[in-house]
Amino acid sequence: VRIDLLQDEAEQALYGLYLDVRPRVEDAARQGDPAGVLRLLGEMAGPLDEFFDSVLVMSDDETLRTNRLRLLLEIHALFLQVADLTRLVTQEE
């Protein structure tokens, strides 16, 4: 992620939070504390909502789009510290 390309306040705030949360998530994961990891990741819910509400990820500007996607990929990697949530299976009632 290139910091100089973070134009919107919401993306700057999300990146700052990511930098704060990442080492704590990694520490909790090393300690085998998945509940702690999920709690920490939960701190990102509000800023992620704000990011998606106010930032056009798929910008026409390829450089901005790539940078925003990189930010989201780094956040996704944090979630993978616990589990690949896309692999959850739900039963339909």
QUIRA-V91155 format. One line per field, one symbol per residue. phi: phi as a letter, one per 40 degrees, with the letter a starting at -180 (. if undefined). A space follows every 50 residues. Layout:
phi=???
This chain:
phi=.cccccccdccccccccdcccdcccccccccgbcccccccccccdcccdc dccbbcccdccdccdcccccdccccdccccccacccccbbccc
